[in-house]
Amino acid sequence: MRRLRPQLMRLARFSGVGLTCFAIQAGILLALKGSGAPGPIANAVGFLASAQVNFLLSTYFTWADRRAPSVPWPRRWVSFQATVAVSLACNTGVYALVSGFLPPVAAAAAGVCAGALLTYLASDHLVFRRRKAEQTDHFGDSIDDHRRPAAAFPGPNGGAAAD
């Protein structure tokens, strides 16, 4: 149960970020379409803008505990964008497959769910994967725990010092 709770919290944060970014995409789509832009272009602009917000929220909120200084920010951004592109292809493919026998909104929801699952798994295991800490960096359950084991200190309970 102890390990399940953080995963459920991460899934809740992921879902909240996804809903926020969908609202951003829909808002941009409606604003651009209202000003005369073609629907596909308005949707693409909204999607691209929301993907950038999604990257920032994912980095600083959903997977904040996995920010590793050893991974350059541009590389993580490119990995995230590749995940977004694959997710969009998955979303579109699922929509195309099920739209023949489901209503449009249900087909879109199926595509969004498939794309979101792919994005979550890719983000969890690739883009924001947990890095193994070096022995000198931290020893506790948290990335912020910099305690050393007792054997690292000289004295009666550890180390090489004479007792």
C-alpha positions as CSV (number, residue, x, y, z in Angstrom):
1,M,0.0,0.0,0.0
2,R,2.9,2.3,0.8
3,R,4.3,2.2,-2.8
4,L,0.8,2.3,-4.3
5,R,-0.1,5.7,-2.8
6,P,2.7,7.7,-4.6
7,Q,1.7,6.0,-7.9
8,L,-1.9,7.0,-7.4
9,M,-0.9,10.6,-6.6
10,R,1.3,10.7,-9.7
11,L,-1.6,9.4,-11.8
12,A,-3.9,12.0,-10.3
13,R,-1.3,14.8,-11.0
14,F,-0.9,13.4,-14.6
15,S,-4.7,13.5,-15.1
16,G,-4.9,17.0,-13.8
17,V,-2.2,18.2,-16.0
18,G,-3.8,16.5,-19.0
19,L,-7.2,18.1,-18.3
20,T,-5.5,21.5,-17.9
21,C,-3.6,21.1,-21.2
22,F,-6.8,19.9,-23.0
23,A,-8.5,23.1,-21.7
24,I,-5.6,25.2,-23.1
25,Q,-5.8,23.4,-26.4
26,A,-9.6,23.8,-26.7
27,G,-9.4,27.5,-25.7
28,I,-6.8,28.2,-28.4
29,L,-8.7,26.2,-30.9
30,L,-11.9,28.1,-30.2
31,A,-10.2,31.5,-30.2
32,L,-8.4,30.9,-33.5
33,K,-11.4,29.4,-35.2
34,G,-13.5,32.4,-34.0
35,S,-11.0,34.7,-35.6
36,G,-11.4,32.9,-38.9
37,A,-8.5,30.4,-38.9
38,P,-9.2,27.0,-40.5
39,G,-10.1,24.3,-37.9
40,P,-7.2,21.9,-38.5
41,I,-4.7,24.8,-38.2
42,A,-6.4,26.1,-35.1
43,N,-6.4,22.6,-33.6
44,A,-2.7,22.1,-34.4
45,V,-1.6,25.4,-32.9
46,G,-3.7,24.6,-29.8
47,F,-2.2,21.1,-29.6
48,L,1.4,22.4,-30.0
49,A,1.0,25.2,-27.4
50,S,-0.6,22.8,-24.9
51,A,2.2,20.3,-25.4
52,Q,4.7,22.9,-24.3
53,V,2.7,23.7,-21.2
54,N,2.3,19.9,-20.6
55,F,6.1,19.5,-20.7
56,L,6.6,22.3,-18.1
57,L,3.8,21.0,-15.8
58,S,5.1,17.4,-16.2
59,T,8.7,18.5,-15.3
60,Y,7.8,20.6,-12.3
61,F,4.6,19.0,-11.0
62,T,3.9,15.4,-12.2
63,W,7.5,14.1,-12.2
64,A,9.2,16.8,-10.1
65,D,10.9,14.2,-7.9
66,R,12.6,12.8,-11.0
67,R,14.3,15.9,-12.2
68,A,17.9,14.9,-12.6
69,P,20.6,17.5,-13.2
70,S,22.6,14.9,-15.2
71,V,20.0,14.9,-18.0
72,P,20.2,18.1,-20.1
73,W,16.9,20.0,-20.2
74,P,16.9,20.1,-24.1
75,R,17.3,16.3,-24.4
76,R,14.3,15.8,-22.0
77,W,12.3,18.3,-24.0
78,V,13.0,16.5,-27.3
79,S,12.2,13.2,-25.7
80,F,8.9,14.6,-24.5
81,Q,8.1,16.0,-27.9
82,A,8.7,12.7,-29.5
83,T,6.4,11.1,-27.0
84,V,3.7,13.7,-27.9
85,A,4.1,12.9,-31.6
86,V,3.7,9.1,-31.0
87,S,0.8,9.8,-28.7
88,L,-0.9,11.9,-31.3
89,A,-0.4,9.2,-33.9
90,C,-1.9,6.6,-31.5
91,N,-4.8,8.9,-30.6
92,T,-5.6,9.5,-34.3
93,G,-5.2,5.8,-35.1
94,V,-7.5,4.7,-32.4
95,Y,-10.0,7.3,-33.4
96,A,-9.9,6.2,-37.0
97,L,-10.4,2.5,-36.0
98,V,-13.4,3.0,-33.7
99,S,-15.1,6.0,-35.3
100,G,-17.0,3.7,-37.7
101,F,-19.0,2.1,-34.9
102,L,-18.9,4.6,-32.1
103,P,-20.3,8.2,-31.9
104,P,-17.7,10.9,-32.6
105,V,-17.3,12.0,-28.9
106,A,-16.9,8.4,-27.8
107,A,-14.4,7.7,-30.5
108,A,-12.4,10.8,-29.6
109,A,-12.5,9.8,-25.9
110,A,-11.1,6.3,-26.9
111,G,-8.3,8.0,-28.8
112,V,-7.5,10.4,-26.0
113,C,-7.4,7.5,-23.4
114,A,-5.1,5.4,-25.6
115,G,-2.8,8.4,-26.2
116,A,-2.8,9.3,-22.6
117,L,-1.9,5.8,-21.5
118,L,1.0,5.8,-24.0
119,T,2.1,9.2,-22.8
120,Y,2.0,8.2,-19.1
121,L,4.0,5.0,-19.7
122,A,6.6,6.7,-22.0
123,S,7.0,9.5,-19.5
124,D,7.2,7.2,-16.5
125,H,9.7,4.8,-18.1
126,L,11.6,7.0,-20.6
127,V,11.3,10.7,-20.4
128,F,11.1,11.2,-16.7
129,R,12.5,7.8,-15.6
130,R,14.0,7.4,-12.2
131,R,17.7,7.7,-12.2
132,K,19.9,5.7,-9.9
133,A,21.6,8.0,-7.5
134,E,25.3,7.7,-6.9
135,Q,26.4,6.5,-3.5
136,T,27.6,9.9,-2.5
137,D,24.4,11.8,-3.6
138,H,21.8,10.5,-1.2
139,F,20.8,7.4,0.8
140,G,17.2,7.9,1.9
141,D,13.9,7.3,0.3
142,S,13.8,10.9,-0.9
143,I,16.1,12.6,-3.4
144,D,16.5,15.4,-0.8
145,D,17.8,12.9,1.9
146,H,21.6,13.4,2.0
147,R,22.3,11.4,5.2
148,R,25.3,9.1,5.1
149,P,25.3,5.5,6.5
150,A,26.8,5.1,9.9
151,A,29.8,3.2,8.4
152,A,30.8,6.4,6.6
153,F,31.7,8.2,9.8
154,P,34.6,7.4,12.0
155,G,33.8,6.5,15.6
156,P,32.4,3.7,17.8
157,N,29.5,2.8,15.5
158,G,31.2,2.8,12.1
159,G,34.1,3.8,10.0
160,A,37.8,2.9,10.4
161,A,38.6,4.9,13.5
162,A,39.8,3.1,16.6
163,D,37.1,2.7,19.3
